[in-house]
Amino acid sequence: MEVREALEILKENGYKFTRKREMFLELFARERRYLTAKDVLEHLKPTFSGLSFDTIYRNLAVFTDLGILEETELDGEKRFRFSCATSGHHHHMICLECGKTSAIQACPMNEIQSDDFFITDHKFEIYGYCQECH
């Protein structure tokens, strides 16, 4: 996803354009990895001195609900990144050092069948170290 596309999604869903939201999205576009709310605060605080975690979490929730950001949890902390441009069903390998992600097309759900459980969704992530960090 790109910043222009994300801003259009916000507009289509009745959210105002603000410079803060644009900078927020530019950060995710530039980083292309999972970021924490603290990462966002550290990046935007010099420009928006009154920025709070409440504002950051509110925007993260909106962006996630609209499909602009994807969410995962590492070490007990929520992390976010721009939604994948990869089309179709896929999962991710995530580097524990730098946060870089790689899409994988394999899905373990193809092997799982259950007569007593109605599955509505699933998430599969593989954690390790990329070539640069290993």
DRENLUMLUM-398483 format. One line per 8 residues: number of its first residue (from 1); for each residue x, y, z of N, C-alpha, C, O. Coordinates in nm, 4 decimals. Atoms other than C-alpha are relative to their C-alpha. Layout:
// DRENLUMLUM-398483
NUM = X Y Z X Y Z X Y Z X Y Z ~ ...;
***
This chain:
// DRENLUMLUM-398483
1 = 0.0840 -0.1180 0.0000 0.0000 0.0000 0.0000 0.0884 0.1242 0.0000 0.1996 0.1228 0.0527 ~ -0.0720 -0.1266 0.0047 0.1103 0.3561 -0.0634 -0.0781 0.1061 0.0764 -0.1970 0.0889 0.1035 ~ 0.0612 -0.1065 -0.0794 0.0375 0.6779 0.1267 -0.1233 0.0563 -0.0702 -0.2273 0.0742 -0.0067 ~ 0.1148 -0.0554 0.0736 -0.1910 0.8177 -0.1464 -0.1220 -0.0918 0.0105 -0.2339 -0.0463 0.0339 ~ 0.1090 0.0982 -0.0071 -0.3983 0.4997 -0.1463 -0.0611 -0.0025 0.1402 -0.1832 -0.0073 0.1551 ~ 0.0470 0.0008 -0.1387 -0.4218 0.4998 0.2343 -0.0821 0.1249 0.0309 -0.1862 0.1162 0.0960 ~ 0.0736 -0.1245 -0.0235 -0.5312 0.8652 0.2424 -0.1351 -0.0024 -0.0711 -0.2335 0.0513 -0.0202 ~ 0.1271 0.0123 0.0725 -0.7978 0.7890 -0.0173 -0.0976 -0.0890 0.0765 -0.2169 -0.0593 0.0828;
9 = 0.0843 0.0890 -0.0809 -0.9299 0.5029 0.1976 -0.0560 0.0763 0.1195 -0.1739 0.0629 0.1522 ~ 0.0473 -0.0818 -0.1128 -0.9496 0.7403 0.4946 -0.1118 0.0937 -0.0449 -0.2164 0.1017 0.0195 ~ 0.0979 -0.0951 0.0532 -1.1370 0.9992 0.2869 -0.1324 -0.0695 -0.0332 -0.2397 -0.0201 0.0013 ~ 0.1200 0.0753 0.0385 -1.3805 0.7395 0.1479 -0.0807 -0.0447 0.1215 -0.2012 -0.0678 0.1116 ~ 0.0668 0.0458 -0.1213 -1.4616 0.6369 0.5044 -0.0315 0.1137 0.0968 -0.0628 0.0896 0.2134 ~ 0.0427 -0.1151 -0.0785 -1.5274 0.9893 0.6313 0.1014 0.0562 0.0969 0.0648 0.1343 0.1848 ~ -0.1042 -0.0533 -0.0880 -1.1950 1.0618 0.8032 0.0678 0.1193 -0.0656 0.0890 0.1212 -0.1869 ~ -0.0641 -0.1210 0.0511 -1.0293 1.4015 0.7681 0.1464 -0.0239 -0.0325 0.2137 -0.1059 0.0299;
17 = -0.1426 -0.0032 0.0303 -0.6930 1.4550 0.6057 0.0660 0.0938 0.1004 0.0222 0.2073 0.1186 ~ -0.0809 -0.0854 -0.0873 -0.4410 1.5860 0.8580 0.1464 -0.0269 -0.0311 0.1830 -0.1352 -0.0767 ~ -0.1444 0.0169 0.0215 -0.0690 1.6408 0.8303 0.0536 -0.1100 0.0918 0.1439 -0.1845 0.0538 ~ -0.0428 0.1036 -0.0949 -0.0277 1.4176 1.1359 -0.0261 -0.1389 -0.0567 0.0608 -0.2259 -0.0510 ~ 0.0322 0.1308 0.0596 -0.2043 1.1273 0.9653 0.0890 -0.0284 -0.1203 0.1339 -0.1413 -0.1400 ~ -0.0865 0.0184 0.1161 -0.0036 1.1833 0.6487 0.1414 -0.0397 0.0432 0.2002 -0.1308 -0.0150 ~ -0.1345 0.0339 -0.0487 0.3269 1.1765 0.8410 0.0020 -0.1399 0.0620 0.0986 -0.2146 0.0464 ~ 0.0177 0.1322 -0.0584 0.2056 0.8710 1.0303 0.0129 -0.1059 -0.1103 0.0884 -0.2022 -0.0967;
25 = 0.0001 0.0949 0.1115 0.1438 0.6894 0.6998 0.1323 0.0009 -0.0755 0.1777 -0.1034 -0.1225 ~ -0.1314 -0.0081 0.0656 0.4694 0.8151 0.5468 0.1040 -0.0815 0.0757 0.1910 -0.1435 0.0147 ~ -0.0911 0.0805 -0.0820 0.6557 0.6531 0.8369 -0.0150 -0.1478 -0.0339 0.0847 -0.2168 -0.0551 ~ 0.0225 0.1409 0.0315 0.4941 0.3150 0.7660 0.0430 -0.0336 -0.1423 0.0955 -0.1420 -0.1677 ~ -0.0415 0.0229 0.1391 0.5565 0.3506 0.3925 0.1516 -0.0089 -0.0115 0.2038 -0.0900 -0.0879 ~ -0.1467 -0.0039 0.0051 0.9238 0.4269 0.4499 0.0618 -0.1211 0.0694 0.1581 -0.1788 0.0191 ~ -0.0599 0.1067 -0.0807 0.9912 0.1608 0.7141 -0.0254 -0.1398 -0.0555 0.0647 -0.2236 -0.0528 ~ 0.0330 0.1313 0.0563 0.8142 -0.1371 0.5529 0.0318 -0.1153 0.0950 0.0762 -0.2222 0.0528;
33 = -0.0185 0.1042 -0.1021 0.8414 -0.3331 0.8770 -0.1021 0.0251 0.1097 -0.1709 0.1271 0.1081 ~ 0.0909 -0.0184 -0.1116 0.6379 -0.3803 1.1925 0.0565 0.1049 0.0964 0.1737 0.1001 0.1336 ~ -0.0375 -0.1069 -0.0917 0.6461 -0.0739 1.4202 -0.0905 -0.0023 0.1224 -0.2067 -0.0422 0.1142 ~ 0.0789 -0.0123 -0.1221 0.5303 -0.0214 1.7769 -0.0556 0.1419 0.0107 -0.0147 0.2317 -0.0628 ~ 0.0521 -0.1342 -0.0268 0.3293 0.2731 1.9064 0.1138 0.0908 0.0470 0.1152 0.2099 0.0160 ~ -0.1147 -0.0789 -0.0473 0.6518 0.3872 2.0744 0.0855 0.0477 -0.1184 0.1328 0.1614 -0.1193 ~ -0.0741 -0.0397 0.1204 0.8309 0.3876 1.7361 -0.0671 0.1202 -0.0665 -0.0002 0.2152 -0.1071 ~ 0.0757 -0.1080 0.0626 0.5558 0.6105 1.5965 0.0148 0.1281 0.0819 0.0376 0.2355 0.0263;
41 = -0.0134 -0.1171 -0.0877 0.5710 0.8440 1.8979 0.1377 0.0643 -0.0148 0.1481 0.1863 -0.0271 ~ -0.1362 -0.0532 0.0121 0.9498 0.8806 1.8721 0.0207 0.0724 -0.1328 0.0943 0.1709 -0.1389 ~ -0.0156 -0.0623 0.1319 0.9224 0.9678 1.5029 -0.0781 0.1312 -0.0105 -0.0284 0.2291 -0.0662 ~ 0.0869 -0.1164 0.0177 0.6355 1.2171 1.5282 0.0116 0.1052 0.1101 -0.0276 0.2201 0.0895 ~ -0.0078 -0.0920 -0.1147 0.7073 1.3774 1.8678 0.0756 0.1296 -0.0310 0.0315 0.2356 0.0136 ~ -0.0692 -0.1262 0.0307 0.9635 1.6304 1.7322 -0.0871 0.0994 -0.0778 -0.0716 0.2205 -0.0614 ~ 0.0872 -0.0874 0.0781 0.6994 1.7683 1.4934 -0.1278 0.0353 0.0756 -0.1777 0.1473 0.0656 ~ 0.1251 -0.0193 -0.0743 0.3942 1.7269 1.7189 0.0272 -0.0229 0.1484 0.0060 -0.1326 0.2000;
49 = -0.0459 0.0132 -0.1389 0.5137 1.7939 2.0733 -0.1088 -0.0463 0.0964 -0.0775 -0.1086 0.1979 ~ 0.1082 0.0396 -0.0899 0.1713 1.7365 2.2311 -0.0586 -0.1366 -0.0315 -0.1605 -0.1746 0.0261 ~ 0.0511 0.1304 0.0420 0.1236 1.3960 2.0681 -0.0003 -0.0983 0.1168 0.0970 -0.1080 0.1916 ~ 0.0129 0.0964 -0.1095 -0.0008 1.1283 2.3089 -0.0150 -0.1416 -0.0546 -0.0448 -0.1622 -0.1722 ~ 0.0218 0.1392 0.0383 -0.0158 0.7503 2.3053 -0.1466 -0.0235 -0.0348 -0.1764 -0.1053 -0.1219 ~ 0.1422 0.0139 0.0322 -0.3967 0.7827 2.3044 -0.0254 0.0311 -0.1465 -0.0948 -0.0439 -0.2151 ~ 0.0171 -0.0393 0.1397 -0.3831 0.9638 1.9699 0.0605 -0.1047 -0.0930 0.0008 -0.1406 -0.1945 ~ -0.0665 0.1014 0.0828 -0.1392 0.7099 1.8289 -0.0826 -0.1279 -0.0052 -0.1074 -0.1815 -0.1132;
57 = 0.0779 0.1235 -0.0015 -0.3429 0.4089 1.9422 -0.1341 0.0157 -0.0705 -0.1806 -0.0781 -0.1354 ~ 0.1256 -0.0257 0.0694 -0.6651 0.5659 1.8135 0.0197 -0.0091 -0.1520 -0.0597 -0.0716 -0.2223 ~ -0.0283 0.0053 0.1434 -0.5103 0.6150 1.4690 0.0407 -0.1398 -0.0447 0.0001 -0.1842 -0.1521 ~ -0.0366 0.1380 0.0336 -0.3542 0.2681 1.4704 -0.1248 -0.0869 -0.0129 -0.1339 -0.1695 -0.1037 ~ 0.1245 0.0774 0.0036 -0.6993 0.1221 1.5441 -0.0800 0.0326 -0.1264 -0.1311 -0.0580 -0.1923 ~ 0.0723 -0.0402 0.1212 -0.8628 0.3232 1.2625 0.0672 -0.0587 -0.1229 0.0005 -0.1176 -0.2079 ~ -0.0732 0.0498 0.1165 -0.5905 0.2301 1.0129 -0.0112 -0.1517 -0.0125 -0.0206 -0.2045 -0.1234 ~ 0.0132 0.1456 0.0015 -0.6139 -0.1366 1.1111 -0.1413 -0.0406 -0.0409 -0.1588 -0.1297 -0.1241;
65 = 0.1398 0.0309 0.0343 -0.9958 -0.1429 1.0941 -0.0282 0.0221 -0.1478 -0.1080 -0.0506 -0.2070 ~ 0.0221 -0.0312 0.1413 -0.9818 0.0097 0.7447 0.0873 -0.0838 -0.0937 0.0775 -0.0705 -0.2157 ~ -0.0847 0.0859 0.0819 -0.7243 -0.2466 0.6255 0.1248 0.0681 -0.0534 0.1931 0.0142 -0.1406 ~ -0.1206 -0.0722 0.0415 -0.4490 0.0120 0.5827 0.1229 -0.0618 0.0652 0.2277 -0.0752 0.0020 ~ -0.1092 0.0632 -0.0736 -0.2304 -0.1503 0.8479 -0.0364 -0.1425 0.0370 -0.1539 -0.1760 0.0528 ~ 0.0132 0.1348 -0.0549 -0.1776 -0.5114 0.9535 0.0562 0.0037 0.1411 0.1436 0.0847 0.1720 ~ -0.0428 0.0041 -0.1403 -0.1281 -0.5980 1.3183 0.0518 -0.1384 0.0347 -0.0002 -0.2394 -0.0127 ~ -0.0478 0.1257 -0.0554 0.0744 -0.8656 1.4916 0.0438 0.0276 0.1431 0.0402 0.1420 0.1885;
73 = -0.0498 -0.0174 -0.1356 0.2092 -0.9244 1.8412 0.1325 -0.0730 0.0123 0.1415 -0.1923 -0.0167 ~ -0.1323 0.0567 -0.0242 0.5759 -0.9825 1.9204 0.0431 0.0386 0.1398 0.0334 0.1553 0.1778 ~ -0.0456 -0.0241 -0.1360 0.7117 -1.0154 2.2725 -0.1049 0.0728 0.0838 -0.0706 0.1592 0.1644 ~ 0.1074 -0.0576 -0.0786 0.3723 -0.9192 2.4164 -0.0375 0.1424 -0.0373 -0.1133 0.2069 0.0353 ~ 0.0280 -0.1372 0.0414 0.3580 -0.5892 2.2265 -0.0587 0.0005 -0.1410 -0.0084 -0.0664 -0.2312 ~ 0.0597 -0.0121 0.1326 0.1316 -0.4992 1.9361 0.0926 0.0788 -0.0906 0.1544 0.1772 -0.0499 ~ -0.0816 -0.0663 0.1022 0.3138 -0.4001 1.6189 -0.0820 0.0094 -0.1272 -0.1703 -0.0725 -0.1524 ~ 0.0794 -0.0298 0.1180 0.1832 -0.2595 1.2937 0.0896 0.0256 -0.1196 0.2037 0.0691 -0.1048;
81 = -0.0690 -0.0290 0.1241 0.2886 -0.2327 0.9296 -0.1041 0.0228 -0.1084 -0.2201 -0.0156 -0.0942 ~ 0.0895 -0.0185 0.1137 0.1386 -0.1278 0.5985 -0.0488 -0.1366 -0.0463 0.0268 -0.2337 -0.0450 ~ 0.0540 0.1244 0.0540 -0.0892 -0.3960 0.4578 0.0780 -0.0400 -0.1239 0.1241 0.0444 -0.2007 ~ -0.0766 0.0554 0.1120 0.0787 -0.6196 0.2046 -0.0614 0.0357 -0.1336 -0.1832 0.0462 -0.1483 ~ 0.0442 -0.0171 0.1383 0.0602 -0.5488 -0.1631 -0.0171 -0.1360 -0.0660 -0.0706 -0.1458 -0.1765 ~ 0.0117 0.1355 0.0529 0.0769 -0.9254 -0.2142 -0.1472 -0.0379 -0.0079 -0.2195 -0.0299 0.0914 ~ 0.1402 0.0375 0.0153 -0.2536 -1.0413 -0.3535 -0.0184 -0.1468 0.0347 0.0756 -0.2261 0.0295 ~ 0.0322 0.1380 -0.0325 -0.4239 -1.3594 -0.2518 0.0375 -0.0357 0.1434 0.1031 0.0406 0.2143;
89 = -0.0222 0.0482 -0.1360 -0.4072 -1.5588 0.0659 0.1483 -0.0307 0.0204 0.2097 -0.1009 -0.0600 ~ -0.1410 0.0251 -0.0302 -0.0614 -1.5616 0.2245 0.0265 0.0256 0.1486 -0.0587 0.0776 0.2207 ~ -0.0437 -0.0210 -0.1376 0.1266 -1.5523 0.5533 0.1384 0.0624 -0.0034 0.1896 0.0940 -0.1108 ~ -0.1276 -0.0723 -0.0045 0.4546 -1.3991 0.6726 0.1074 -0.0695 0.0826 0.0801 -0.1397 0.1799 ~ -0.1180 0.0277 -0.0817 0.8038 -1.4730 0.7928 0.0473 0.1369 0.0480 0.0572 0.2310 -0.0307 ~ -0.0345 -0.1287 -0.0596 0.9148 -1.1968 1.0303 0.1357 -0.0096 0.0691 0.1573 -0.0969 0.1532 ~ -0.1318 -0.0034 -0.0630 1.2739 -1.1126 1.1262 -0.0120 0.0608 0.1396 -0.0654 0.1705 0.1562 ~ 0.0058 -0.0460 -0.1387 1.3058 -1.0775 1.5033 0.0977 0.1133 0.0289 0.0836 0.1831 0.1293;
97 = -0.0999 -0.1050 -0.0205 1.6017 -0.8404 1.4664 -0.0435 0.1319 -0.0631 -0.0518 0.2336 0.0057 ~ 0.0294 -0.1249 0.0718 1.5011 -0.5845 1.2014 -0.1479 0.0200 -0.0296 -0.1886 0.1297 -0.0678 ~ 0.1435 -0.0119 0.0238 1.1285 -0.6568 1.1650 -0.0429 -0.0170 -0.1442 -0.1619 -0.0086 -0.1743 ~ 0.0330 0.0185 0.1415 1.1479 -0.7162 0.7887 -0.0889 -0.1228 -0.0153 -0.0717 -0.2222 0.0552 ~ 0.0896 0.1125 0.0230 0.8748 -0.9438 0.6580 0.0122 -0.0493 -0.1435 0.0457 0.0260 -0.2349 ~ 0.0040 0.0629 0.1319 0.8550 -1.1834 0.3659 -0.1285 -0.0806 -0.0082 -0.1644 -0.1518 0.0855 ~ 0.1235 0.0754 0.0199 0.5346 -1.3279 0.2260 0.0321 -0.1442 -0.0349 0.1290 -0.1726 -0.1054 ~ -0.0082 0.1414 0.0375 0.4921 -1.7040 0.2042 -0.1395 -0.0435 -0.0455 -0.2403 -0.0025 0.0122;
105 = 0.1281 0.0418 0.0570 0.2204 -1.8700 0.0011 -0.0563 -0.1251 0.0677 -0.1762 -0.1510 0.0578 ~ 0.0460 0.1217 -0.0658 0.2008 -2.1936 0.2021 -0.0946 0.0339 0.1149 -0.0786 0.1363 0.1814 ~ 0.0957 -0.0213 -0.1080 -0.0872 -2.2242 0.4475 -0.0289 -0.1323 0.0702 -0.0750 -0.2272 0.0068 ~ 0.0253 0.1243 -0.0732 -0.1147 -2.4878 0.7218 -0.1485 -0.0318 0.0148 -0.1840 -0.1449 0.0481 ~ 0.1435 0.0236 -0.0139 -0.4932 -2.4465 0.7266 -0.0510 -0.0999 -0.1038 -0.1557 -0.1620 -0.0851 ~ 0.0403 0.0971 0.1018 -0.5106 -2.6581 0.4128 0.0021 -0.1419 0.0546 -0.0644 -0.2302 0.0005 ~ -0.0133 0.1324 -0.0605 -0.4197 -2.9549 0.6343 -0.0958 -0.0219 0.1170 -0.1102 -0.1344 0.1650 ~ 0.0841 0.0089 -0.1203 -0.6647 -2.8797 0.9173 -0.1466 -0.0133 -0.0391 -0.2002 0.0660 -0.1165;
113 = 0.1437 0.0190 0.0188 -1.0175 -3.0139 0.9148 -0.0620 -0.0249 0.1363 -0.0060 -0.0970 0.2188 ~ 0.0656 0.0173 -0.1285 -1.2602 -2.9965 1.2023 -0.1504 -0.0072 -0.0199 -0.2101 0.0792 -0.0841 ~ 0.1452 0.0130 0.0065 -1.6159 -3.1206 1.2316 -0.0675 0.0677 0.1187 -0.1870 0.0972 0.1137 ~ 0.0613 -0.0561 -0.1204 -1.6685 -2.9717 1.5781 0.0435 0.1442 0.0289 0.0220 0.1951 0.1390 ~ -0.0452 -0.1379 -0.0196 -1.5190 -2.6246 1.5276 -0.0157 0.0754 -0.1303 0.0383 0.0349 -0.2332 ~ 0.0210 -0.0812 0.1188 -1.6303 -2.3571 1.2828 0.1068 0.1093 -0.0033 0.1020 0.2033 0.0761 ~ -0.1123 -0.0929 0.0100 -1.3154 -2.1669 1.1785 -0.0433 0.1214 -0.0813 -0.0939 0.1073 -0.1926 ~ 0.0387 -0.1230 0.0702 -1.3772 -1.8027 1.0831 0.1199 0.0767 -0.0532 0.1062 0.1565 -0.1460;
121 = -0.1190 -0.0720 0.0441 -1.0219 -1.6769 1.0428 0.1216 -0.0694 0.0605 0.1089 -0.1530 0.1499 ~ -0.1232 0.0536 -0.0573 -0.6617 -1.7648 1.1116 0.1161 0.0919 -0.0336 0.1061 0.1791 -0.1200 ~ -0.1216 -0.0780 0.0211 -0.3131 -1.6165 1.1277 0.1175 -0.0949 0.0205 0.1203 -0.1724 0.1161 ~ -0.1165 0.0871 -0.0090 0.0167 -1.7915 1.0673 0.1229 0.0841 -0.0284 0.1334 0.1452 -0.1347 ~ -0.1232 -0.0772 0.0153 0.3558 -1.6267 1.1178 0.1185 -0.0853 0.0423 0.1108 -0.1632 0.1374 ~ -0.1240 0.0697 -0.0328 0.7070 -1.7654 1.1209 0.1007 0.1049 0.0430 0.1201 0.2048 -0.0263 ~ -0.0965 -0.0957 -0.0540 0.9684 -1.5868 1.3320 0.1410 -0.0564 -0.0088 0.1629 -0.1758 0.0116 ~ -0.1394 0.0408 0.0104 1.3431 -1.5973 1.2824 0.0846 0.1198 -0.0372 0.0536 0.2327 0.0009;
129 = -0.0924 -0.1075 0.0380 1.6266 -1.3941 1.1329 0.0244 -0.0021 -0.1499 0.0505 -0.1070 -0.2087 ~ -0.0243 -0.0122 0.1439 1.6665 -1.2662 0.7781 0.1492 -0.0179 -0.0287 0.2305 -0.0245 0.0634 ~ -0.1397 0.0186 0.0411 1.9900 -1.3104 0.5806 0.0915 0.1091 0.0555 0.2034 0.0798 0.0977 ~ -0.0841 -0.1103 -0.0474 2.1196 -0.9660 0.6841 0.0242 -0.0031 0.1505 0.1288 0.0418 0.1975 ~ -0.0099 -0.0020 -0.1458 2.0575 -1.0199 1.0563 0.0559 -0.1295 0.0599 0.0952 -0.1319 0.1766 ~ -0.0440 0.1307 -0.0512 2.1610 -1.3856 1.0894 0.1515 -0.0043 0.0159 0.2064 -0.1062 0.0578;
***
